[in-house]
Amino acid sequence: MAWTERDIPDLTGKVAVVTGAGSGLGRETTRALAAAGARVVMATRDAARAYATAAEVAERHPGASLSIVPVDLASLDSIRTAAGTILTAHERVDLLVNSAGVMAVPWQRTVDGFEMQIGVNHLGHFALTALLLPGLLRSPAARVVTVSSVAHHVGRWPGGRPRPGHYHPWAAYGRSKLANFHFGLGLHKVFADAGVPCASLVADPGLPVTGPGPRVA
């Protein structure tokens, strides 16, 4: 039998952080978690989309608990600020869904100088997860879900840092999804070795249409 959102258990009182919550996969994840009773923190770069999503969810589920925390995963300073805001508002984090991402964008760098796709899709989520660890460890059964892709099968690590003249958007995307894949698995091993009540999972959403633009973080 297929698992659907109807199988989500009651999440009343649980705190869930969803990146890219204003559109695409993040939007649908936000909607489903809020419907199940979770207090959803919408961590997103696009405030307008986030407020529109929050209004839609609140209309469907009047008792939904939603808050919006601005974060640009292409900026480590923004990530630090967002994590601090989340931990100040919530003693614990029960679920972190690393959903935001960019796909096959032209060559560009993050604020901190990393190639954009590896910077947003992997390094940004790596940093956010690390900064939210105190909250995750205070949960009795925390879950970290990182969205990867079948594109991780074509991901390859270059011999050096990619340069503008040698940049291939889809190759860079596959590399970032490969990083997501190994991050999720590696984090689960770290949790298991430490004996903490946390689990890390990797999700492949298939081929959803998430919006008209290439950047959805």
Secondary structure, DSSP 4 states (H G I P E B T S, - for coil): ----GGGPPP-TT-EEEEETTTSHHHHHHHHHHHHTT-EEEEEES-HHHHHHHHHHHHHH-TT-EEEEEE--TT-HHHHHHHHHHHHHH-S--SEEEE---B-SPPS-B-TTSSBHHIIIIIIIHHHHHHHHHHHHHTSTTEEEEEE--GGGGG----SS---GGG--HHHHHHHHHHHHHHHHHHHHHHHHHHT-SEEEEEE---S----SSSB--
